[in-house]
Amino acid sequence: MPSERVQRQIDRLLDEADEAAVRQDWQTVRDRANSALAFDPENGDAKSYLEAANRATPSTAPEPSVPA
């Protein structure tokens, strides 16, 4: 369990992720969620924000080609 100081930092990051989600600023949501996960890799709220950002902005990377 994170210390009180670290928990405050995580809470601040998640508050920023929440505010960014309202604005649909998915890159900021992703950045703040990843930062929170760096402190607490099992944080369920951060995982939820990251999943939401990934659903809102699906990967635009091309599908890998299959060799003939």
All heavy atoms as a GROMACS GRO file, in nm:
protein
  526
    1MET      N    1   0.085  -0.118   0.000
    1MET     CA    2   0.000   0.000   0.000
    1MET      C    3   0.090   0.124   0.000
    1MET      O    4   0.184   0.133   0.077
    1MET     CB    5  -0.090  -0.004   0.123
    1MET     CG    6  -0.175   0.118   0.139
    1MET     SD    7  -0.317   0.078   0.239
    1MET     CE    8  -0.428   0.197   0.174
    2PRO      N    9   0.060   0.220  -0.088
    2PRO     CA   10   0.145   0.339  -0.097
    2PRO      C   11   0.137   0.424   0.030
    2PRO      O   12   0.038   0.424   0.101
    2PRO     CB   13   0.086   0.416  -0.216
    2PRO     CG   14  -0.014   0.328  -0.280
    2PRO     CD   15  -0.046   0.219  -0.185
    3SER      N   16   0.245   0.497   0.055
    3SER     CA   17   0.245   0.589   0.168
    3SER      C   18   0.141   0.698   0.144
    3SER      O   19   0.091   0.716   0.032
    3SER     CB   20   0.383   0.652   0.184
    3SER     OG   21   0.408   0.742   0.077
    4GLU      N   22   0.112   0.774   0.248
    4GLU     CA   23   0.014   0.880   0.236
    4GLU      C   24   0.058   0.984   0.132
    4GLU      O   25  -0.024   1.031   0.052
    4GLU     CB   26  -0.005   0.947   0.372
    4GLU     CG   27  -0.115   1.050   0.374
    4GLU     CD   28  -0.136   1.108   0.512
    4GLU    OE1   29  -0.130   1.032   0.611
    4GLU    OE2   30  -0.160   1.230   0.521
    5ARG      N   31   0.185   1.014   0.130
    5ARG     CA   32   0.238   1.113   0.035
    5ARG      C   33   0.222   1.063  -0.109
    5ARG      O   34   0.178   1.137  -0.198
    5ARG     CB   35   0.384   1.141   0.067
    5ARG     CG   36   0.446   1.241  -0.024
    5ARG     CD   37   0.592   1.263   0.012
    5ARG     NE   38   0.647   1.364  -0.073
    5ARG     CZ   39   0.726   1.459  -0.032
    5ARG    NH1   40   0.763   1.466   0.094
    5ARG    NH2   41   0.774   1.546  -0.116
    6VAL      N   42   0.258   0.939  -0.132
    6VAL     CA   43   0.246   0.882  -0.266
    6VAL      C   44   0.099   0.870  -0.305
    6VAL      O   45   0.062   0.897  -0.419
    6VAL     CB   46   0.318   0.745  -0.275
    6VAL    CG1   47   0.287   0.674  -0.405
    6VAL    CG2   48   0.468   0.764  -0.259
    7GLN      N   49   0.014   0.835  -0.210
    7GLN     CA   50  -0.129   0.824  -0.240
    7GLN      C   51  -0.186   0.959  -0.282
    7GLN      O   52  -0.268   0.966  -0.372
    7GLN     CB   53  -0.207   0.770  -0.119
    7GLN     CG   54  -0.352   0.742  -0.151
    7GLN     CD   55  -0.370   0.641  -0.262
    7GLN    OE1   56  -0.315   0.531  -0.256
    7GLN    NE2   57  -0.446   0.676  -0.365
    8ARG      N   58  -0.140   1.067  -0.220
    8ARG     CA   59  -0.186   1.201  -0.261
    8ARG      C   60  -0.144   1.230  -0.405
    8ARG      O   61  -0.220   1.288  -0.483
    8ARG     CB   62  -0.130   1.309  -0.168
    8ARG     CG   63  -0.201   1.317  -0.036
    8ARG     CD   64  -0.167   1.444   0.041
    8ARG     NE   65  -0.025   1.471   0.053
    8ARG     CZ   66   0.052   1.436   0.155
    8ARG    NH1   67   0.000   1.370   0.257
    8ARG    NH2   68   0.180   1.466   0.157
    9GLN      N   69  -0.024   1.188  -0.442
    9GLN     CA   70   0.024   1.208  -0.580
    9GLN      C   71  -0.062   1.128  -0.678
    9GLN      O   72  -0.102   1.177  -0.783
    9GLN     CB   73   0.171   1.168  -0.592
    9GLN     CG   74   0.229   1.182  -0.728
    9GLN     CD   75   0.244   1.328  -0.772
    9GLN    OE1   76   0.224   1.421  -0.696
    9GLN    NE2   77   0.278   1.347  -0.897
   10ILE      N   78  -0.090   1.004  -0.642
   10ILE     CA   79  -0.176   0.920  -0.726
   10ILE      C   80  -0.314   0.983  -0.741
   10ILE      O   81  -0.368   0.991  -0.852
   10ILE     CB   82  -0.186   0.777  -0.668
   10ILE    CG1   83  -0.051   0.706  -0.676
   10ILE    CG2   84  -0.295   0.696  -0.738
   10ILE    CD1   85  -0.043   0.578  -0.596
   11ASP      N   86  -0.369   1.030  -0.630
   11ASP     CA   87  -0.501   1.094  -0.634
   11ASP      C   88  -0.500   1.216  -0.725
   11ASP      O   89  -0.594   1.239  -0.802
   11ASP     CB   90  -0.547   1.132  -0.494
   11ASP     CG   91  -0.580   1.012  -0.407
   11ASP    OD1   92  -0.598   0.900  -0.461
   11ASP    OD2   93  -0.586   1.029  -0.284
   12ARG      N   94  -0.394   1.296  -0.717
   12ARG     CA   95  -0.383   1.415  -0.803
   12ARG      C   96  -0.379   1.375  -0.949
   12ARG      O   97  -0.447   1.434  -1.034
   12ARG     CB   98  -0.260   1.497  -0.766
   12ARG     CG   99  -0.251   1.629  -0.842
   12ARG     CD  100  -0.125   1.706  -0.807
   12ARG     NE  101  -0.004   1.639  -0.852
   12ARG     CZ  102   0.041   1.637  -0.978
   12ARG    NH1  103  -0.028   1.695  -1.074
   12ARG    NH2  104   0.152   1.575  -1.010
   13LEU      N  105  -0.300   1.273  -0.981
   13LEU     CA  106  -0.291   1.226  -1.120
   13LEU      C  107  -0.426   1.175  -1.170
   13LEU      O  108  -0.466   1.203  -1.284
   13LEU     CB  109  -0.185   1.117  -1.132
   13LEU     CG  110  -0.041   1.165  -1.118
   13LEU    CD1  111   0.052   1.047  -1.091
   13LEU    CD2  112   0.002   1.242  -1.242
   14LEU      N  113  -0.498   1.104  -1.084
   14LEU     CA  114  -0.627   1.051  -1.125
   14LEU      C  115  -0.730   1.163  -1.138
   14LEU      O  116  -0.817   1.156  -1.227
   14LEU     CB  117  -0.675   0.944  -1.027
   14LEU     CG  118  -0.589   0.817  -1.027
   14LEU    CD1  119  -0.639   0.721  -0.920
   14LEU    CD2  120  -0.588   0.750  -1.163
   15ASP      N  121  -0.721   1.266  -1.055
   15ASP     CA  122  -0.809   1.383  -1.072
   15ASP      C  123  -0.783   1.450  -1.206
   15ASP      O  124  -0.877   1.488  -1.277
   15ASP     CB  125  -0.787   1.484  -0.959
   15ASP     CG  126  -0.845   1.439  -0.826
   15ASP    OD1  127  -0.927   1.343  -0.825
   15ASP    OD2  128  -0.808   1.499  -0.722
   16GLU      N  129  -0.656   1.461  -1.243
   16GLU     CA  130  -0.622   1.521  -1.373
   16GLU      C  131  -0.671   1.433  -1.488
   16GLU      O  132  -0.717   1.484  -1.590
   16GLU     CB  133  -0.471   1.544  -1.383
   16GLU     CG  134  -0.422   1.654  -1.290
   16GLU     CD  135  -0.271   1.670  -1.293
   16GLU    OE1  136  -0.204   1.608  -1.378
   16GLU    OE2  137  -0.220   1.745  -1.208
   17ALA      N  138  -0.662   1.302  -1.471
   17ALA     CA  139  -0.712   1.210  -1.574
   17ALA      C  140  -0.863   1.227  -1.589
   17ALA      O  141  -0.916   1.228  -1.700
   17ALA     CB  142  -0.677   1.066  -1.539
   18ASP      N  143  -0.931   1.242  -1.477
   18ASP     CA  144  -1.076   1.260  -1.479
   18ASP      C  145  -1.114   1.388  -1.552
   18ASP      O  146  -1.203   1.389  -1.637
   18ASP     CB  147  -1.130   1.262  -1.336
   18ASP     CG  148  -1.280   1.268  -1.332
   18ASP    OD1  149  -1.346   1.181  -1.392
   18ASP    OD2  150  -1.332   1.361  -1.267
   19GLU      N  151  -1.045   1.497  -1.521
   19GLU     CA  152  -1.072   1.625  -1.587
   19GLU      C  153  -1.045   1.615  -1.738
   19GLU      O  154  -1.120   1.669  -1.819
   19GLU     CB  155  -0.988   1.735  -1.524
   19GLU     CG  156  -1.029   1.768  -1.382
   19GLU     CD  157  -0.926   1.852  -1.308
   19GLU    OE1  158  -0.827   1.897  -1.370
   19GLU    OE2  159  -0.945   1.872  -1.187
   20ALA      N  160  -0.938   1.547  -1.774
   20ALA     CA  161  -0.906   1.530  -1.916
   20ALA      C  162  -1.010   1.445  -1.987
   20ALA      O  163  -1.043   1.470  -2.103
   20ALA     CB  164  -0.766   1.470  -1.931
   21ALA      N  165  -1.063   1.345  -1.919
   21ALA     CA  166  -1.165   1.259  -1.979
   21ALA      C  167  -1.291   1.340  -2.010
   21ALA      O  168  -1.353   1.320  -2.115
   21ALA     CB  169  -1.198   1.142  -1.886
   22VAL      N  170  -1.326   1.432  -1.923
   22VAL     CA  171  -1.442   1.517  -1.948
   22VAL      C  172  -1.421   1.598  -2.075
   22VAL      O  173  -1.514   1.617  -2.154
   22VAL     CB  174  -1.468   1.609  -1.826
   22VAL    CG1  175  -1.571   1.716  -1.859
   22VAL    CG2  176  -1.512   1.527  -1.706
   23ARG      N  177  -1.297   1.643  -2.098
   23ARG     CA  178  -1.265   1.720  -2.218
   23ARG      C  179  -1.238   1.630  -2.339
   23ARG      O  180  -1.213   1.679  -2.448
   23ARG     CB  181  -1.139   1.806  -2.195
   23ARG     CG  182  -1.153   1.912  -2.091
   23ARG     CD  183  -1.031   2.003  -2.087
   23ARG     NE  184  -0.903   1.934  -2.086
   23ARG     CZ  185  -0.838   1.893  -1.975
   23ARG    NH1  186  -0.891   1.914  -1.857
   23ARG    NH2  187  -0.722   1.832  -1.985
   24GLN      N  188  -1.240   1.499  -2.318
   24GLN     CA  189  -1.205   1.400  -2.420
   24GLN      C  190  -1.064   1.421  -2.472
   24GLN      O  191  -1.035   1.399  -2.590
   24GLN     CB  192  -1.308   1.399  -2.532
   24GLN     CG  193  -1.445   1.357  -2.484
   24GLN     CD  194  -1.544   1.342  -2.596
   24GLN    OE1  195  -1.511   1.353  -2.715
   24GLN    NE2  196  -1.668   1.314  -2.562
   25ASP      N  197  -0.975   1.458  -2.383
   25ASP     CA  198  -0.832   1.473  -2.412
   25ASP      C  199  -0.766   1.340  -2.375
   25ASP      O  200  -0.709   1.323  -2.267
   25ASP     CB  201  -0.775   1.589  -2.330
   25ASP     CG  202  -0.626   1.609  -2.350
   25ASP    OD1  203  -0.563   1.530  -2.424
   25ASP    OD2  204  -0.572   1.703  -2.290
   26TRP      N  205  -0.780   1.244  -2.466
   26TRP     CA  206  -0.743   1.106  -2.434
   26TRP      C  207  -0.593   1.086  -2.417
   26TRP      O  208  -0.551   0.998  -2.341
   26TRP     CB  209  -0.802   1.012  -2.539
   26TRP     CG  210  -0.950   1.021  -2.539
   26TRP    CD1  211  -1.029   1.070  -2.639
   26TRP    CD2  212  -1.040   0.988  -2.432
   26TRP    NE1  213  -1.162   1.068  -2.602
   26TRP    CE2  214  -1.171   1.018  -2.475
   26TRP    CE3  215  -1.022   0.937  -2.305
   26TRP    CZ2  216  -1.283   0.997  -2.394
   26TRP    CZ3  217  -1.134   0.916  -2.224
   26TRP    CH2  218  -1.262   0.946  -2.270
   27GLN      N  219  -0.512   1.167  -2.480
   27GLN     CA  220  -0.368   1.153  -2.460
   27GLN      C  221  -0.329   1.192  -2.317
   27GLN      O  222  -0.248   1.125  -2.254
   27GLN     CB  223  -0.289   1.238  -2.561
   27GLN     CG  224  -0.138   1.216  -2.553
   27GLN     CD  225  -0.099   1.070  -2.574
   27GLN    OE1  226  -0.142   1.006  -2.670
   27GLN    NE2  227  -0.019   1.015  -2.484
   28THR      N  228  -0.390   1.297  -2.265
   28THR     CA  229  -0.362   1.336  -2.127
   28THR      C  230  -0.416   1.231  -2.031
   28THR      O  231  -0.350   1.197  -1.932
   28THR     CB  232  -0.423   1.475  -2.097
   28THR    OG1  233  -0.361   1.571  -2.183
   28THR    CG2  234  -0.401   1.515  -1.952
   29VAL      N  235  -0.534   1.177  -2.060
   29VAL     CA  236  -0.588   1.069  -1.977
   29VAL      C  237  -0.488   0.954  -1.972
   29VAL      O  238  -0.454   0.903  -1.864
   29VAL     CB  239  -0.724   1.019  -2.030
   29VAL    CG1  240  -0.770   0.894  -1.956
   29VAL    CG2  241  -0.829   1.128  -2.022
   30ARG      N  242  -0.439   0.916  -2.088
   30ARG     CA  243  -0.343   0.805  -2.097
   30ARG      C  244  -0.215   0.837  -2.019
   30ARG      O  245  -0.165   0.754  -1.942
   30ARG     CB  246  -0.313   0.779  -2.244
   30ARG     CG  247  -0.232   0.654  -2.270
   30ARG     CD  248  -0.213   0.630  -2.420
   30ARG     NE  249  -0.338   0.585  -2.481
   30ARG     CZ  250  -0.415   0.658  -2.561
   30ARG    NH1  251  -0.383   0.781  -2.593
   30ARG    NH2  252  -0.526   0.609  -2.612
   31ASP      N  253  -0.163   0.959  -2.036
   31ASP     CA  254  -0.040   0.998  -1.968
   31ASP      C  255  -0.056   0.995  -1.816
   31ASP      O  256   0.030   0.942  -1.744
   31ASP     CB  257   0.004   1.138  -2.010
   31ASP     CG  258   0.050   1.145  -2.155
   31ASP    OD1  259   0.078   1.039  -2.216
   31ASP    OD2  260   0.058   1.257  -2.208
   32ARG      N  261  -0.167   1.052  -1.765
   32ARG     CA  262  -0.188   1.058  -1.620
   32ARG      C  263  -0.213   0.919  -1.563
   32ARG      O  264  -0.164   0.885  -1.455
   32ARG     CB  265  -0.303   1.151  -1.584
   32ARG     CG  266  -0.285   1.297  -1.624
   32ARG     CD  267  -0.151   1.354  -1.580
   32ARG     NE  268  -0.139   1.494  -1.615
   32ARG     CZ  269  -0.089   1.540  -1.731
   32ARG    NH1  270  -0.045   1.458  -1.823
   32ARG    NH2  271  -0.081   1.669  -1.753
   33ALA      N  272  -0.288   0.837  -1.635
   33ALA     CA  273  -0.313   0.700  -1.588
   33ALA      C  274  -0.183   0.620  -1.583
   33ALA      O  275  -0.157   0.549  -1.485
   33ALA     CB  276  -0.415   0.632  -1.677
   34ASN      N  277  -0.101   0.633  -1.686
   34ASN     CA  278   0.028   0.562  -1.686
   34ASN      C  279   0.118   0.611  -1.573
   34ASN      O  280   0.189   0.530  -1.511
   34ASN     CB  281   0.098   0.578  -1.821
   34ASN     CG  282   0.044   0.481  -1.924
   34ASN    OD1  283   0.012   0.367  -1.893
   34ASN    ND2  284   0.034   0.526  -2.047
   35SER      N  285   0.114   0.739  -1.544
   35SER     CA  286   0.194   0.793  -1.433
   35SER      C  287   0.146   0.736  -1.300
   35SER      O  288   0.227   0.698  -1.215
   35SER     CB  289   0.188   0.945  -1.431
   35SER     OG  290   0.252   0.999  -1.544
   36ALA      N  291   0.015   0.729  -1.281
   36ALA     CA  292  -0.039   0.671  -1.159
   36ALA      C  293  -0.001   0.523  -1.147
   36ALA      O  294   0.036   0.476  -1.038
   36ALA     CB  295  -0.191   0.688  -1.154
   37LEU      N  296  -0.003   0.452  -1.258
   37LEU     CA  297   0.034   0.310  -1.257
   37LEU      C  298   0.182   0.291  -1.228
   37LEU      O  299   0.221   0.186  -1.175
   37LEU     CB  300  -0.004   0.244  -1.390
   37LEU     CG  301  -0.155   0.223  -1.409
   37LEU    CD1  302  -0.184   0.181  -1.552
   37LEU    CD2  303  -0.210   0.123  -1.309
   38ALA      N  304   0.264   0.389  -1.259
   38ALA     CA  305   0.406   0.379  -1.225
   38ALA      C  306   0.424   0.376  -1.073
   38ALA      O  307   0.514   0.309  -1.022
   38ALA     CB  308   0.483   0.496  -1.286
   39PHE      N  309   0.337   0.447  -1.000
   39PHE     CA  310   0.343   0.446  -0.854
   39PHE      C  311   0.275   0.323  -0.796
   39PHE      O  312   0.318   0.269  -0.695
   39PHE     CB  313   0.272   0.570  -0.797
   39PHE     CG  314   0.350   0.697  -0.812
   39PHE    CD1  315   0.310   0.794  -0.902
   39PHE    CD2  316   0.462   0.721  -0.734
   39PHE    CE1  317   0.380   0.912  -0.915
   39PHE    CE2  318   0.533   0.839  -0.746
   39PHE     CZ  319   0.492   0.935  -0.837
   40ASP      N  320   0.165   0.282  -0.858
   40ASP     CA  321   0.084   0.173  -0.805
   40ASP      C  322   0.032   0.089  -0.922
   40ASP      O  323  -0.076   0.115  -0.975
   40ASP     CB  324  -0.032   0.229  -0.723
   40ASP     CG  325  -0.121   0.122  -0.662
   40ASP    OD1  326  -0.086   0.002  -0.670
   40ASP    OD2  327  -0.227   0.158  -0.607
   41PRO      N  328   0.109  -0.012  -0.964
   41PRO     CA  329   0.075  -0.090  -1.083
   41PRO      C  330  -0.060  -0.162  -1.077
   41PRO      O  331  -0.112  -0.200  -1.181
   41PRO     CB  332   0.189  -0.192  -1.094
   41PRO     CG  333   0.300  -0.135  -1.014
   41PRO     CD  334   0.237  -0.052  -0.906
   42GLU      N  335  -0.116  -0.178  -0.960
   42GLU     CA  336  -0.244  -0.248  -0.947
   42GLU      C  337  -0.361  -0.154  -0.924
   42GLU      O  338  -0.471  -0.198  -0.890
   42GLU     CB  339  -0.235  -0.350  -0.832
   42GLU     CG  340  -0.131  -0.458  -0.856
   42GLU     CD  341  -0.153  -0.534  -0.986
   42GLU    OE1  342  -0.269  -0.570  -1.017
   42GLU    OE2  343  -0.055  -0.555  -1.058
   43ASN      N  344  -0.342  -0.025  -0.946
   43ASN     CA  345  -0.448   0.073  -0.921
   43ASN      C  346  -0.560   0.054  -1.022
   43ASN      O  347  -0.545   0.077  -1.142
   43ASN     CB  348  -0.391   0.215  -0.928
   43ASN     CG  349  -0.492   0.318  -0.887
   43ASN    OD1  350  -0.587   0.343  -0.960
   43ASN    ND2  351  -0.471   0.376  -0.770
   44GLY      N  352  -0.676   0.014  -0.972
   44GLY     CA  353  -0.790  -0.015  -1.057
   44GLY      C  354  -0.845   0.108  -1.129
   44GLY      O  355  -0.886   0.098  -1.246
   45ASP      N  356  -0.845   0.222  -1.062
   45ASP     CA  357  -0.895   0.344  -1.126
   45ASP      C  358  -0.805   0.384  -1.244
   45ASP      O  359  -0.855   0.417  -1.351
   45ASP     CB  360  -0.904   0.460  -1.026
   45ASP     CG  361  -1.014   0.440  -0.924
   45ASP    OD1  362  -1.113   0.371  -0.956
   45ASP    OD2  363  -1.001   0.494  -0.814
   46ALA      N  364  -0.675   0.378  -1.223
   46ALA     CA  365  -0.582   0.414  -1.331
   46ALA      C  366  -0.598   0.318  -1.448
   46ALA      O  367  -0.597   0.360  -1.564
   46ALA     CB  368  -0.438   0.412  -1.278
   47LYS      N  369  -0.616   0.191  -1.418
   47LYS     CA  370  -0.637   0.093  -1.526
   47LYS      C  371  -0.765   0.124  -1.603
   47LYS      O  372  -0.768   0.113  -1.726
   47LYS     CB  373  -0.643  -0.049  -1.469
   47LYS     CG  374  -0.510  -0.102  -1.422
   47LYS     CD  375  -0.526  -0.242  -1.365
   47LYS     CE  376  -0.396  -0.300  -1.317
   47LYS     NZ  377  -0.413  -0.436  -1.264
   48SER      N  378  -0.869   0.164  -1.532
   48SER     CA  379  -0.995   0.198  -1.598
   48SER      C  380  -0.981   0.318  -1.690
   48SER      O  381  -1.033   0.320  -1.801
   48SER     CB  382  -1.104   0.225  -1.494
   48SER     OG  383  -1.135   0.107  -1.425
   49TYR      N  384  -0.909   0.422  -1.642
   49TYR     CA  385  -0.887   0.539  -1.726
   49TYR      C  386  -0.806   0.502  -1.850
   49TYR      O  387  -0.836   0.547  -1.960
   49TYR     CB  388  -0.815   0.649  -1.648
   49TYR     CG  389  -0.907   0.729  -1.560
   49TYR    CD1  390  -0.892   0.727  -1.422
   49TYR    CD2  391  -1.008   0.809  -1.614
   49TYR    CE1  392  -0.975   0.801  -1.340
   49TYR    CE2  393  -1.092   0.882  -1.533
   49TYR     CZ  394  -1.075   0.878  -1.396
   49TYR     OH  395  -1.159   0.951  -1.316
   50LEU      N  396  -0.705   0.419  -1.833
   50LEU     CA  397  -0.622   0.378  -1.946
   50LEU      C  398  -0.704   0.298  -2.046
   50LEU      O  399  -0.695   0.320  -2.167
   50LEU     CB  400  -0.503   0.297  -1.896
   50LEU     CG  401  -0.396   0.264  -1.996
   50LEU    CD1  402  -0.339   0.389  -2.061
   50LEU    CD2  403  -0.284   0.185  -1.928
   51GLU      N  404  -0.788   0.208  -1.998
   51GLU     CA  405  -0.873   0.129  -2.088
   51GLU      C  406  -0.971   0.219  -2.163
   51GLU      O  407  -0.994   0.199  -2.282
   51GLU     CB  408  -0.948   0.022  -2.008
   51GLU     CG  409  -0.858  -0.088  -1.959
   51GLU     CD  410  -0.926  -0.180  -1.858
   51GLU    OE1  411  -1.048  -0.164  -1.833
   51GLU    OE2  412  -0.857  -0.268  -1.805
   52ALA      N  413  -1.026   0.318  -2.094
   52ALA     CA  414  -1.119   0.410  -2.160
   52ALA      C  415  -1.048   0.488  -2.269
   52ALA      O  416  -1.102   0.505  -2.380
   52ALA     CB  417  -1.180   0.506  -2.057
   53ALA      N  418  -0.928   0.536  -2.241
   53ALA     CA  419  -0.852   0.611  -2.341
   53ALA      C  420  -0.820   0.522  -2.461
   53ALA      O  421  -0.829   0.567  -2.576
   53ALA     CB  422  -0.724   0.666  -2.279
   54ASN      N  423  -0.786   0.398  -2.435
   54ASN     CA  424  -0.754   0.307  -2.545
   54ASN      C  425  -0.878   0.274  -2.629
   54ASN      O  426  -0.869   0.260  -2.750
   54ASN     CB  427  -0.690   0.180  -2.491
   54ASN     CG  428  -0.549   0.204  -2.442
   54ASN    OD1  429  -0.484   0.301  -2.480
   54ASN    ND2  430  -0.503   0.119  -2.354
   55ARG      N  431  -0.994   0.264  -2.566
   55ARG     CA  432  -1.118   0.239  -2.641
   55ARG      C  433  -1.158   0.362  -2.723
   55ARG      O  434  -1.209   0.350  -2.834
   55ARG     CB  435  -1.231   0.201  -2.547
   55ARG     CG  436  -1.229   0.058  -2.501
   55ARG     CD  437  -1.358   0.019  -2.431
   55ARG     NE  438  -1.390   0.105  -2.319
   55ARG     CZ  439  -1.350   0.086  -2.193
   55ARG    NH1  440  -1.273  -0.019  -2.165
   55ARG    NH2  441  -1.385   0.169  -2.098
   56ALA      N  442  -1.136   0.480  -2.666
   56ALA     CA  443  -1.177   0.604  -2.733
   56ALA      C  444  -1.086   0.636  -2.852
   56ALA      O  445  -1.130   0.702  -2.947
   56ALA     CB  446  -1.175   0.721  -2.635
   57THR      N  447  -0.963   0.592  -2.846
   57THR     CA  448  -0.867   0.619  -2.955
   57THR      C  449  -0.798   0.489  -2.993
   57THR      O  450  -0.684   0.464  -2.955
   57THR     CB  451  -0.762   0.722  -2.911
   57THR    OG1  452  -0.698   0.675  -2.793
   57THR    CG2  453  -0.823   0.858  -2.886
   58PRO      N  454  -0.868   0.404  -3.068
   58PRO     CA  455  -0.807   0.276  -3.107
   58PRO      C  456  -0.680   0.297  -3.188
   58PRO      O  457  -0.662   0.401  -3.251
   58PRO     CB  458  -0.915   0.207  -3.190
   58PRO     CG  459  -1.012   0.313  -3.226
   58PRO     CD  460  -0.997   0.425  -3.126
   59SER      N  461  -0.597   0.202  -3.180
   59SER     CA  462  -0.469   0.209  -3.253
   59SER      C  463  -0.493   0.230  -3.402
   59SER      O  464  -0.578   0.166  -3.461
   59SER     CB  465  -0.391   0.079  -3.231
   59SER     OG  466  -0.274   0.082  -3.308
   60THR      N  467  -0.415   0.318  -3.458
   60THR     CA  468  -0.424   0.342  -3.603
   60THR      C  469  -0.305   0.280  -3.674
   60THR      O  470  -0.282   0.305  -3.791
   60THR     CB  471  -0.430   0.492  -3.633
   60THR    OG1  472  -0.315   0.555  -3.575
   60THR    CG2  473  -0.557   0.554  -3.577
   61ALA      N  474  -0.230   0.198  -3.601
   61ALA     CA  475  -0.115   0.132  -3.662
   61ALA      C  476  -0.164   0.031  -3.764
   61ALA      O  477  -0.265  -0.037  -3.744
   61ALA     CB  478  -0.032   0.060  -3.555
   62PRO      N  479  -0.096   0.021  -3.877
   62PRO     CA  480  -0.137  -0.076  -3.978
   62PRO      C  481  -0.122  -0.218  -3.927
   62PRO      O  482  -0.036  -0.248  -3.844
   62PRO     CB  483  -0.041  -0.049  -4.095
   62PRO     CG  484   0.074   0.023  -4.037
   62PRO     CD  485   0.025   0.093  -3.913
   63GLU      N  486  -0.207  -0.305  -3.974
   63GLU     CA  487  -0.198  -0.446  -3.940
   63GLU      C  488  -0.067  -0.502  -3.996
   63GLU      O  489  -0.027  -0.466  -4.107
   63GLU     CB  490  -0.316  -0.522  -4.000
   63GLU     CG  491  -0.450  -0.486  -3.940
   63GLU     CD  492  -0.463  -0.532  -3.796
   63GLU    OE1  493  -0.417  -0.645  -3.766
   63GLU    OE2  494  -0.516  -0.458  -3.715
   64PRO      N  495  -0.002  -0.588  -3.920
   64PRO     CA  496   0.122  -0.648  -3.973
   64PRO      C  497   0.093  -0.732  -4.096
   64PRO      O  498  -0.010  -0.801  -4.103
   64PRO     CB  499   0.174  -0.734  -3.858
   64PRO     CG  500   0.064  -0.743  -3.758
   64PRO     CD  501  -0.036  -0.636  -3.788
   65SER      N  502   0.180  -0.724  -4.192
   65SER     CA  503   0.160  -0.802  -4.314
   65SER      C  504   0.206  -0.944  -4.292
   65SER      O  505   0.299  -0.971  -4.216
   65SER     CB  506   0.235  -0.739  -4.432
   65SER     OG  507   0.372  -0.735  -4.402
   66VAL      N  508   0.137  -1.036  -4.357
   66VAL     CA  509   0.172  -1.177  -4.348
   66VAL      C  510   0.258  -1.211  -4.469
   66VAL      O  511   0.219  -1.184  -4.582
   66VAL     CB  512   0.044  -1.264  -4.347
   66VAL    CG1  513   0.078  -1.409  -4.341
   66VAL    CG2  514  -0.046  -1.223  -4.230
   67PRO      N  515   0.376  -1.268  -4.445
   67PRO     CA  516   0.462  -1.304  -4.560
   67PRO      C  517   0.393  -1.406  -4.650
   67PRO      O  518   0.322  -1.493  -4.605
   67PRO     CB  519   0.587  -1.362  -4.497
   67PRO     CG  520   0.569  -1.361  -4.350
   67PRO     CD  521   0.433  -1.306  -4.319
   68ALA      N  522   0.415  -1.391  -4.779
   68ALA     CA  523   0.353  -1.481  -4.877
   68ALA      C  524   0.432  -1.608  -4.892
   68ALA      O  525   0.541  -1.624  -4.865
   68ALA     CB  526   0.343  -1.413  -5.012
   0.00000   0.00000   0.00000
